[in-house]
Amino acid sequence: MRRSTAYVLMALAALVIAVTAFAGGKSTTKTTAGGTTTVAHEVSTTTESSRGAATSTATGPSTTAGPSTTDTTTTTIADTSGYAPAPLTGLPRASESGWTPQVHVGGATVVWSATFHPLASAPDVKVVAAVIDQNRLTGALYNGFQLPGGGPWKNGDHVDTAARPALVLAFNGGFLFKHITGGYYTEGRTVKPLQNGQATLGVRKDGRLVLGIYGKDMTNDGNWLSIRQNLPPIVENGQRSLAKYPGTYWGNNFHSVDLDYRSAVCNRADGKLMYVVMGMVRIGTLADEMAALGCSTAMELDINGHWPQFAWYTGFGTTNRQGVLLDSRMWKPFRYVTTSEKDFIALFDPATLPKGAVYGSP
């Protein structure tokens, strides 16, 4: 999406697609490993087959260009981790099945990306995903000046100078508080009471990000630096779970149409964390795709316009950090190193992160 006209184009696209979807009123049958489900898509009825064998490797996503210099976080180097995400399967375009190594820390890849179009019935719907290996990373929740506001916070509305040289990547948090029943806890303070049954992204005291269902997989037992809830899970036990939570407000776009640019995070079956953006889609389409991608538990994050944002950073080891966006539809690659209205998650190289540079860091 072109940045100068992003809002207008996204709004027009949403309205046009919405008219088509609502006028047609048709559904799509999609078969996955968990069975056949009927979901509302943007176009007329079609059958989506289950994911088959992958046949080739794709290039990475379109991104906002960074500076001309390179560094150890973006240069292709030997990978010592021995891990790589399995190829995607069953896509309409087999050439989109591969993952591209994007970010390296300590000689190993820590971020892989893939861009693909999963729906033959809606070929303009694009997914961009990032798999994150946390074994060489440590995480932190940062507090936007509007959400949650307040303070003072150790982790304020941007990654400050002391922590900036060790910054590897950052991505957006969740909805405005008025749109969720879940809570928010950080830096020893309960900003909004935590609720059982909510999809929850927590930062443990060892800096590891953990995704689960509050009251089932995790509670505030004193082992957490931060806990961010958003909405109920959209995938549980590898299956779409929306029907368990009737009446949940999953979010609309700026014109009150439920086709939207949506972000989510999930636990993969291989134990890694994955961030996903998909649009323009309804919540059911996102949930089905997260399940098809092998997510065991998935949580919708923020939606709409430029709020979904995932960036990794060049200039590693310096304070002059330039963001590289995961998806060309995203805006403001500099947001998390200058100022952010809303909360966000940042991941750092613990080997170079100064002691005390972020809340809870050893």
DRENDO-1510 file (C-alpha; in Angstrom, 1 decimal, always signed):
<recs>
REC; n; res; u; v; w
REC; 1; MET; +0.0; +0.0; +0.0 .
REC; 2; ARG; +1.4; +3.4; -0.9 .
REC; 3; ARG; +2.0; +5.3; +2.3 .
REC; 4; SER; +0.8; +8.7; +1.1 .
REC; 5; THR; -2.6; +7.4; +0.3 .
REC; 6; ALA; -2.9; +4.4; +2.6 .
REC; 7; TYR; -5.9; +5.5; +4.6 .
REC; 8; VAL; -7.9; +6.4; +1.5 .
REC; 9; LEU; -7.0; +3.3; -0.5 .
REC; 10; MET; -7.6; +1.0; +2.5 .
REC; 11; ALA; -11.0; +2.6; +3.2 .
REC; 12; LEU; -12.1; +2.4; -0.5 .
REC; 13; ALA; -10.9; -1.2; -0.7 .
REC; 14; ALA; -12.7; -2.1; +2.4 .
REC; 15; LEU; -16.0; -0.5; +1.2 .
REC; 16; VAL; -15.8; -2.1; -2.2 .
REC; 17; ILE; -15.1; -5.5; -0.8 .
REC; 18; ALA; -17.7; -5.1; +1.9 .
REC; 19; VAL; -20.4; -4.3; -0.6 .
REC; 20; THR; -19.4; -7.3; -2.6 .
REC; 21; ALA; -19.3; -9.5; +0.5 .
REC; 22; PHE; -22.5; -8.2; +2.0 .
REC; 23; ALA; -24.4; -8.2; -1.2 .
REC; 24; GLY; -23.4; -11.7; -2.1 .
REC; 25; GLY; -23.8; -13.0; +1.4 .
REC; 26; LYS; -21.9; -16.1; +0.4 .
REC; 27; SER; -19.7; -18.3; +2.5 .
REC; 28; THR; -16.7; -20.4; +1.7 .
REC; 29; THR; -16.0; -23.9; +2.8 .
REC; 30; LYS; -12.4; -24.4; +3.9 .
REC; 31; THR; -11.0; -27.8; +4.8 .
REC; 32; THR; -8.1; -28.0; +7.2 .
REC; 33; ALA; -6.4; -30.6; +9.2 .
REC; 34; GLY; -9.0; -30.0; +12.0 .
REC; 35; GLY; -12.0; -30.5; +9.8 .
REC; 36; THR; -14.3; -28.5; +7.5 .
REC; 37; THR; -15.5; -25.1; +8.6 .
REC; 38; THR; -17.7; -22.6; +6.9 .
REC; 39; VAL; -16.5; -19.0; +7.1 .
REC; 40; ALA; -17.4; -15.7; +5.5 .
REC; 41; HIS; -14.9; -14.6; +2.9 .
REC; 42; GLU; -14.8; -11.5; +0.7 .
REC; 43; VAL; -15.9; -13.1; -2.5 .
REC; 44; SER; -18.2; -15.8; -3.9 .
REC; 45; THR; -18.4; -19.4; -2.8 .
REC; 46; THR; -15.4; -21.6; -3.4 .
REC; 47; THR; -13.7; -24.6; -1.8 .
REC; 48; GLU; -10.3; -24.1; -0.2 .
REC; 49; SER; -8.4; -27.4; -0.1 .
REC; 50; SER; -6.1; -28.5; +2.8 .
REC; 51; ARG; -2.5; -27.5; +2.6 .
REC; 52; GLY; -0.5; -29.9; +0.4 .
REC; 53; ALA; +3.2; -30.4; -0.2 .
REC; 54; ALA; +5.3; -27.4; -0.8 .
REC; 55; THR; +7.2; -27.3; -4.1 .
REC; 56; SER; +9.5; -24.2; -4.1 .
REC; 57; THR; +10.9; -21.3; -2.1 .
REC; 58; ALA; +9.7; -17.7; -2.2 .
REC; 59; THR; +11.5; -14.5; -1.8 .
REC; 60; GLY; +10.9; -12.3; +1.3 .
REC; 61; PRO; +8.3; -9.6; +1.7 .
REC; 62; SER; +8.3; -6.1; +0.3 .
REC; 63; THR; +9.8; -3.8; +2.9 .
REC; 64; THR; +10.7; -0.2; +3.4 .
REC; 65; ALA; +14.3; +0.3; +2.5 .
REC; 66; GLY; +16.7; +0.9; +5.3 .
REC; 67; PRO; +20.0; +2.8; +5.0 .
REC; 68; SER; +22.7; +1.7; +2.6 .
REC; 69; THR; +24.9; +0.3; +5.3 .
REC; 70; THR; +24.4; -3.3; +6.6 .
REC; 71; ASP; +25.1; -4.9; +9.9 .
REC; 72; THR; +25.0; -8.3; +11.6 .
REC; 73; THR; +21.2; -8.2; +12.1 .
REC; 74; THR; +20.4; -8.0; +8.4 .
REC; 75; THR; +23.4; -9.5; +6.6 .
REC; 76; THR; +23.1; -13.1; +5.4 .
REC; 77; ILE; +25.6; -15.1; +7.5 .
REC; 78; ALA; +26.1; -18.7; +8.5 .
REC; 79; ASP; +23.3; -20.0; +10.7 .
REC; 80; THR; +24.5; -21.9; +13.7 .
REC; 81; SER; +21.0; -22.6; +15.2 .
REC; 82; GLY; +20.1; -25.6; +13.0 .
REC; 83; TYR; +16.5; -24.5; +12.9 .
REC; 84; ALA; +14.4; -23.2; +10.0 .
REC; 85; PRO; +10.5; -23.0; +9.6 .
REC; 86; ALA; +9.1; -25.8; +7.6 .
REC; 87; PRO; +7.9; -24.7; +4.1 .
REC; 88; LEU; +4.3; -23.6; +3.8 .
REC; 89; THR; +2.0; -26.1; +2.1 .
REC; 90; GLY; -1.2; -26.1; +0.1 .
REC; 91; LEU; -1.0; -22.6; -1.2 .
REC; 92; PRO; -2.6; -21.5; -4.5 .
REC; 93; ARG; +0.8; -20.2; -5.5 .
REC; 94; ALA; +3.3; -22.9; -4.8 .
REC; 95; SER; +6.2; -20.4; -5.4 .
REC; 96; GLU; +5.2; -18.7; -2.1 .
REC; 97; SER; +6.0; -21.6; +0.1 .
REC; 98; GLY; +9.4; -20.6; +1.5 .
REC; 99; TRP; +10.7; -18.6; +4.4 .
REC; 100; THR; +13.5; -16.0; +4.1 .
REC; 101; PRO; +16.0; -15.5; +6.9 .
REC; 102; GLN; +15.9; -11.8; +7.8 .
REC; 103; VAL; +17.6; -11.1; +11.1 .
REC; 104; HIS; +20.7; -12.6; +12.7 .
REC; 105; VAL; +22.0; -12.4; +16.3 .
REC; 106; GLY; +25.1; -14.2; +17.6 .
REC; 107; GLY; +25.6; -16.1; +14.3 .
REC; 108; ALA; +22.1; -17.5; +14.2 .
REC; 109; THR; +18.9; -16.5; +12.4 .
REC; 110; VAL; +16.3; -15.2; +14.8 .
REC; 111; VAL; +13.6; -14.0; +12.4 .
REC; 112; TRP; +12.3; -15.6; +9.2 .
REC; 113; SER; +9.6; -14.0; +7.0 .
REC; 114; ALA; +7.1; -15.3; +4.4 .
REC; 115; THR; +4.7; -13.5; +2.2 .
REC; 116; PHE; +1.8; -15.4; +0.5 .
REC; 117; HIS; -1.8; -15.3; -0.7 .
REC; 118; PRO; -3.6; -18.2; +0.9 .
REC; 119; LEU; -7.1; -17.8; -0.7 .
REC; 120; ALA; -7.8; -18.8; -4.3 .
REC; 121; SER; -11.2; -17.2; -3.8 .
REC; 122; ALA; -9.7; -13.9; -2.7 .
REC; 123; PRO; -6.3; -13.6; -4.5 .
REC; 124; ASP; -5.7; -10.0; -3.2 .
REC; 125; VAL; -5.7; -11.1; +0.4 .
REC; 126; LYS; -2.1; -11.2; +1.5 .
REC; 127; VAL; -0.5; -12.7; +4.6 .
REC; 128; VAL; +2.9; -11.6; +5.9 .
REC; 129; ALA; +4.3; -13.7; +8.7 .
REC; 130; ALA; +7.5; -13.6; +10.9 .
REC; 131; VAL; +8.7; -16.6; +12.9 .
REC; 132; ILE; +10.8; -15.5; +16.0 .
REC; 133; ASP; +13.4; -17.7; +17.7 .
REC; 134; GLN; +13.7; -16.3; +21.2 .
REC; 135; ASN; +16.8; -18.4; +22.2 .
REC; 136; ARG; +19.1; -15.4; +21.6 .
REC; 137; LEU; +16.7; -12.7; +22.5 .
REC; 138; THR; +15.2; -11.0; +25.6 .
REC; 139; GLY; +11.8; -9.1; +25.5 .
REC; 140; ALA; +10.1; -6.2; +27.2 .
REC; 141; LEU; +6.7; -4.5; +27.1 .
REC; 142; TYR; +6.8; -0.7; +26.4 .
REC; 143; ASN; +4.1; +1.7; +27.4 .
REC; 144; GLY; +2.7; +4.2; +24.8 .
REC; 145; PHE; +2.0; +7.8; +25.8 .
REC; 146; GLN; -1.7; +7.3; +25.2 .
REC; 147; LEU; -2.1; +3.6; +25.9 .
REC; 148; PRO; -1.7; +2.9; +28.7 .
REC; 149; GLY; -0.5; +6.5; +29.3 .
REC; 150; GLY; +0.2; +7.5; +32.9 .
REC; 151; GLY; +3.5; +6.7; +34.3 .
REC; 152; PRO; +6.3; +7.4; +34.9 .
REC; 153; TRP; +7.5; +4.2; +33.3 .
REC; 154; LYS; +10.9; +2.7; +33.1 .
REC; 155; ASN; +9.9; +1.4; +29.6 .
REC; 156; GLY; +8.2; +4.5; +28.2 .
REC; 157; ASP; +6.9; +5.3; +24.7 .
REC; 158; HIS; +10.1; +4.5; +22.9 .
REC; 159; VAL; +13.3; +2.5; +23.2 .
REC; 160; ASP; +15.7; +4.9; +24.8 .
REC; 161; THR; +19.3; +5.6; +24.0 .
REC; 162; ALA; +20.8; +3.1; +26.5 .
REC; 163; ALA; +18.9; +0.1; +25.2 .
REC; 164; ARG; +18.7; +1.2; +21.5 .
REC; 165; PRO; +22.1; -0.4; +20.3 .
REC; 166; ALA; +20.8; -3.9; +21.4 .
REC; 167; LEU; +17.4; -3.5; +19.8 .
REC; 168; VAL; +16.6; -6.3; +17.4 .
REC; 169; LEU; +12.9; -6.0; +16.6 .
REC; 170; ALA; +9.6; -4.6; +17.9 .
REC; 171; PHE; +5.9; -5.1; +17.1 .
REC; 172; ASN; +2.5; -3.7; +18.1 .
REC; 173; GLY; +0.4; -4.5; +21.1 .
REC; 174; GLY; -3.4; -4.7; +21.3 .
REC; 175; PHE; -6.7; -2.8; +21.3 .
REC; 176; LEU; -7.7; +0.3; +23.2 .
REC; 177; PHE; -8.8; -0.6; +26.7 .
REC; 178; LYS; -12.4; +0.5; +26.0 .
REC; 179; HIS; -12.7; -2.3; +23.4 .
REC; 180; ILE; -11.5; -5.2; +25.6 .
REC; 181; THR; -12.4; -6.8; +28.9 .
REC; 182; GLY; -8.9; -8.1; +29.5 .
REC; 183; GLY; -6.2; -6.4; +31.6 .
REC; 184; TYR; -2.7; -4.9; +31.6 .
REC; 185; TYR; +0.0; -5.4; +34.2 .
REC; 186; THR; +3.6; -4.1; +34.0 .
REC; 187; GLU; +6.4; -2.7; +36.2 .
REC; 188; GLY; +4.6; -4.0; +39.3 .
REC; 189; ARG; +1.4; -2.1; +38.6 .
REC; 190; THR; -2.0; -3.4; +37.5 .
REC; 191; VAL; -3.2; -0.8; +35.1 .
REC; 192; LYS; -6.4; -2.8; +34.2 .
REC; 193; PRO; -7.4; -5.9; +36.1 .
REC; 194; LEU; -6.5; -9.2; +34.4 .
REC; 195; GLN; -9.3; -11.6; +33.4 .
REC; 196; ASN; -9.4; -15.3; +33.2 .
REC; 197; GLY; -10.1; -16.8; +29.8 .
REC; 198; GLN; -8.3; -14.0; +27.9 .
REC; 199; ALA; -5.5; -14.5; +25.3 .
REC; 200; THR; -2.5; -13.2; +27.1 .
REC; 201; LEU; +1.1; -12.2; +26.1 .
REC; 202; GLY; +3.4; -12.1; +29.0 .
REC; 203; VAL; +7.1; -11.2; +29.6 .
REC; 204; ARG; +8.7; -13.5; +32.1 .
REC; 205; LYS; +11.3; -12.3; +34.5 .
REC; 206; ASP; +13.9; -14.1; +32.3 .
REC; 207; GLY; +12.8; -11.9; +29.4 .
REC; 208; ARG; +11.0; -14.6; +27.4 .
REC; 209; LEU; +7.7; -13.9; +25.7 .
REC; 210; VAL; +5.0; -16.4; +26.6 .
REC; 211; LEU; +1.6; -16.6; +24.9 .
REC; 212; GLY; -1.3; -18.4; +26.7 .
REC; 213; ILE; -4.8; -18.3; +28.1 .
REC; 214; TYR; -4.9; -16.6; +31.4 .
REC; 215; GLY; -6.2; -18.8; +34.2 .
REC; 216; LYS; -5.4; -21.9; +32.2 .
REC; 217; ASP; -1.8; -21.6; +31.0 .
REC; 218; MET; -0.6; -18.7; +33.2 .
REC; 219; THR; -1.5; -16.5; +36.2 .
REC; 220; ASN; +0.1; -13.5; +37.8 .
REC; 221; ASP; +2.2; -15.7; +40.2 .
REC; 222; GLY; +5.1; -13.2; +40.6 .
REC; 223; ASN; +7.1; -14.6; +37.7 .
REC; 224; TRP; +6.1; -11.9; +35.2 .
REC; 225; LEU; +7.5; -8.5; +34.4 .
REC; 226; SER; +4.6; -7.6; +32.2 .
REC; 227; ILE; +1.2; -9.1; +31.1 .
REC; 228; ARG; -0.8; -7.8; +28.2 .
REC; 229; GLN; -4.3; -9.1; +27.5 .
REC; 230; ASN; -6.4; -8.2; +24.4 .
REC; 231; LEU; -9.3; -10.5; +23.6 .
REC; 232; PRO; -10.2; -14.2; +23.9 .
REC; 233; PRO; -8.0; -16.5; +21.9 .
REC; 234; ILE; -8.9; -16.9; +18.2 .
REC; 235; VAL; -7.3; -20.3; +18.1 .
REC; 236; GLU; -7.2; -22.9; +20.9 .
REC; 237; ASN; -5.6; -26.3; +20.7 .
REC; 238; GLY; -4.9; -25.8; +17.0 .
REC; 239; GLN; -8.6; -25.0; +16.2 .
REC; 240; ARG; -10.6; -21.9; +15.5 .
REC; 241; SER; -12.2; -21.0; +18.8 .
REC; 242; LEU; -14.4; -17.9; +18.0 .
REC; 243; ALA; -17.7; -19.8; +18.6 .
REC; 244; LYS; -16.7; -20.2; +22.3 .
REC; 245; TYR; -16.8; -16.4; +22.8 .
REC; 246; PRO; -20.1; -15.1; +21.3 .
REC; 247; GLY; -20.6; -11.4; +21.5 .
REC; 248; THR; -16.8; -10.5; +21.4 .
REC; 249; TYR; -16.0; -7.3; +19.6 .
REC; 250; TRP; -13.2; -8.4; +17.3 .
REC; 251; GLY; -12.8; -4.9; +15.7 .
REC; 252; ASN; -13.9; -3.0; +12.7 .
REC; 253; ASN; -12.1; -0.7; +10.3 .
REC; 254; PHE; -12.4; +3.0; +10.3 .
REC; 255; HIS; -15.7; +2.9; +8.5 .
REC; 256; SER; -17.3; +0.3; +10.7 .
REC; 257; VAL; -16.8; -2.5; +8.2 .
REC; 258; ASP; -15.5; -5.8; +9.6 .
REC; 259; LEU; -13.1; -6.4; +6.7 .
REC; 260; ASP; -9.8; -5.2; +8.0 .
REC; 261; TYR; -6.0; -5.3; +8.1 .
REC; 262; ARG; -5.4; -7.5; +11.2 .
REC; 263; SER; -2.4; -8.6; +13.2 .
REC; 264; ALA; -2.0; -11.6; +15.5 .
REC; 265; VAL; +0.6; -13.6; +17.4 .
REC; 266; CYS; +0.7; -17.3; +18.1 .
REC; 267; ASN; +2.5; -20.3; +19.5 .
REC; 268; ARG; +3.7; -22.5; +16.6 .
REC; 269; ALA; +3.6; -26.3; +16.9 .
REC; 270; ASP; +7.4; -26.2; +16.7 .
REC; 271; GLY; +7.7; -24.0; +19.8 .
REC; 272; LYS; +8.5; -20.7; +18.1 .
REC; 273; LEU; +6.5; -17.5; +18.3 .
REC; 274; MET; +4.9; -16.2; +15.1 .
REC; 275; TYR; +3.6; -12.7; +14.2 .
REC; 276; VAL; +1.1; -12.5; +11.4 .
REC; 277; VAL; -0.6; -9.7; +9.5 .
REC; 278; MET; -3.5; -10.4; +7.0 .
REC; 279; GLY; -5.9; -8.2; +5.1 .
REC; 280; MET; -8.4; -7.3; +4.3 .
REC; 281; VAL; -10.3; -10.0; +6.2 .
REC; 282; ARG; -12.9; -10.8; +8.8 .
REC; 283; ILE; -11.8; -12.3; +12.1 .
REC; 284; GLY; -13.0; -15.8; +11.0 .
REC; 285; THR; -10.7; -15.8; +8.0 .
REC; 286; LEU; -7.7; -14.7; +10.2 .
REC; 287; ALA; -8.5; -17.4; +12.8 .
REC; 288; ASP; -8.7; -20.1; +10.1 .
REC; 289; GLU; -5.4; -19.0; +8.6 .
REC; 290; MET; -3.7; -19.1; +11.9 .
REC; 291; ALA; -4.9; -22.6; +12.5 .
REC; 292; ALA; -3.8; -23.6; +9.0 .
REC; 293; LEU; -0.4; -22.2; +9.8 .
REC; 294; GLY; +0.0; -24.6; +12.7 .
REC; 295; CYS; -0.7; -22.3; +15.6 .
REC; 296; SER; -1.7; -24.0; +18.8 .
REC; 297; THR; -2.9; -20.8; +20.5 .
REC; 298; ALA; -3.4; -17.5; +18.7 .
REC; 299; MET; -4.2; -14.0; +19.9 .
REC; 300; GLU; -5.5; -11.1; +17.8 .
REC; 301; LEU; -3.4; -7.9; +18.3 .
REC; 302; ASP; -4.1; -4.4; +17.0 .
REC; 303; ILE; -5.9; -3.8; +13.7 .
REC; 304; ASN; -6.6; -0.9; +11.3 .
REC; 305; GLY; -4.5; +1.3; +9.1 .
REC; 306; HIS; -1.0; +1.8; +10.4 .
REC; 307; TRP; -1.4; +0.3; +13.9 .
REC; 308; PRO; -0.2; -3.2; +12.9 .
REC; 309; GLN; +3.6; -2.7; +12.7 .
REC; 310; PHE; +6.5; -5.0; +13.0 .
REC; 311; ALA; +10.1; -3.8; +12.3 .
REC; 312; TRP; +13.6; -5.0; +12.7 .
REC; 313; TYR; +16.5; -2.5; +12.9 .
REC; 314; THR; +19.7; -1.8; +11.0 .
REC; 315; GLY; +22.7; -0.1; +12.6 .
REC; 316; PHE; +23.0; -2.8; +15.2 .
REC; 317; GLY; +25.4; -1.7; +18.1 .
REC; 318; THR; +24.8; +2.0; +17.5 .
REC; 319; THR; +22.1; +4.4; +18.6 .
REC; 320; ASN; +21.3; +5.3; +14.9 .
REC; 321; ARG; +18.6; +2.6; +14.4 .
REC; 322; GLN; +16.6; +2.5; +11.2 .
REC; 323; GLY; +13.5; +0.3; +11.1 .
REC; 324; VAL; +12.8; -2.2; +8.2 .
REC; 325; LEU; +9.1; -3.0; +8.0 .
REC; 326; LEU; +7.9; -6.6; +7.7 .
REC; 327; ASP; +5.1; -5.6; +5.3 .
REC; 328; SER; +4.9; -2.8; +2.7 .
REC; 329; ARG; +1.4; -2.0; +4.0 .
REC; 330; MET; +2.9; -0.9; +7.4 .
REC; 331; TRP; +3.9; +2.7; +8.2 .
REC; 332; LYS; +6.4; +4.6; +10.5 .
REC; 333; PRO; +9.4; +2.3; +10.7 .
REC; 334; PHE; +10.9; +4.7; +13.2 .
REC; 335; ARG; +7.9; +4.7; +15.6 .
REC; 336; TYR; +9.4; +2.5; +18.3 .
REC; 337; VAL; +12.6; +4.4; +18.6 .
REC; 338; THR; +11.0; +7.8; +18.6 .
REC; 339; THR; +7.5; +7.9; +20.1 .
REC; 340; SER; +4.6; +5.5; +20.1 .
REC; 341; GLU; +1.0; +6.3; +21.1 .
REC; 342; LYS; +0.3; +2.7; +22.0 .
REC; 343; ASP; +2.1; -0.1; +23.9 .
REC; 344; PHE; +4.5; -2.4; +22.0 .
REC; 345; ILE; +6.8; -5.4; +22.5 .
REC; 346; ALA; +10.6; -5.0; +21.9 .
REC; 347; LEU; +13.1; -7.8; +21.7 .
REC; 348; PHE; +16.9; -7.2; +22.3 .
REC; 349; ASP; +20.2; -9.0; +22.1 .
REC; 350; PRO; +20.9; -9.8; +25.8 .
REC; 351; ALA; +24.6; -10.1; +25.2 .
REC; 352; THR; +24.8; -6.4; +24.4 .
REC; 353; LEU; +21.9; -5.0; +26.4 .
REC; 354; PRO; +23.3; -2.9; +29.2 .
REC; 355; LYS; +22.3; -3.8; +32.8 .
REC; 356; GLY; +19.2; -2.0; +33.8 .
REC; 357; ALA; +18.6; -0.5; +30.4 .
REC; 358; VAL; +15.0; -1.9; +30.3 .
REC; 359; TYR; +12.7; -2.8; +33.1 .
REC; 360; GLY; +13.7; -6.0; +34.7 .
REC; 361; SER; +16.8; -6.6; +32.7 .
REC; 362; PRO; +19.6; -8.2; +34.8 .
</recs>
